[in-house]
């Protein structure tokens, strides 16, 4: 009897440990997606972006313009990124939805215009068919306070 109780307690701790790791593994998965997304922009990997962006994806740029999935994928051809450094990633998971905020320092151009600078972004993800997709993103240029 004592042995069964002990095994039950050990099993309970094992299950608790596994369940405790689930949010961390989801957070790790989303952080990896964010890094892969940055790399895809740098390499202009439109096949990766086609899968990452949901059909209803909408992006809002620092000037307030919005871009659909198709438009943003076309934008990869107009973008030349020398480097992207992500920082301060924070992930909040709400079941099959998640919000990721991050800072980024970018060196590059868009349509010939210098876009180098420090940015803050918020990305909204949904989990569909066993994978995360981005449904919306918002990027803001960080300016120095006067």
C-alpha positions, 0 to 999 in steps of 0.5 A, spaced: 500 500 500 505 504 501 509 503 495 502 504 491 501 511 494 509 513 493 508 511 486 502 515 485 505 521 489 511 520 484 507 520 478 503 526 480 509 530 481 512 527 474 505 530 471 505 536 474 513 537 472 510 536 465 504 540 465 509 546 468 513 545 462 508 546 457 507 554 457 515 554 457 515 550 451 510 554 447 514 560 449 520 557 446 516 555 440 514 563 439 520 566 440 524 561 435 518 563 430 520 570 432 527 569 430 525 565 424 521 571 422 527 576 422 531 571 418 526 570 413 525 578 412 533 578 412 533 572 407 527 574 403 524 567 404 517 568 402 515 561 402 516 561 410 512 568 410 507 564 406 506 559 412 507 564 417 502 569 416 495 567 416 490 569 410 487 575 414 494 577 416 494 585 417 501 589 418 501 596 421 507 600 420 511 605 423 507 610 419 500 607 420 500 604 413 496 597 413 499 591 409 495 585 407 499 578 407 500 579 400 502 586 400 507 584 406 510 578 402 511 583 396 514 588 401 520 583 402 522 584 395 523 591 396 526 590 403 534 589 404 536 588 411 543 587 413 541 586 420 536 585 425 537 584 433 531 582 437 531 584 444 526 584 450 522 578 447 516 577 452 510 572 450 503 571 453 499 565 451 492 565 452 490 558 450 490 558 442 492 565 442 498 569 444 501 576 444 509 577 443 512 584 444 519 585 442 524 590 441 529 590 435 534 594 432 534 594 424 539 596 419 536 596 412 532 599 407 525 599 404 524 601 397 530 605 397 529 608 403 533 607 410 529 604 415 535 603 420 533 604 427 530 601 434 523 599 433 518 596 438 513 591 436 507 587 438 505 580 434 498 576 435 499 569 433 493 564 433 494 556 433 491 553 427 492 546 425 497 544 430 502 550 428 502 558 430 500 563 425 501 571 425 494 574 424 496 581 426 503 585 427 504 593 429 511 596 429 513 603 432 519 607 431 522 608 438 524 615 438 528 619 444 524 623 449 526 630 449 
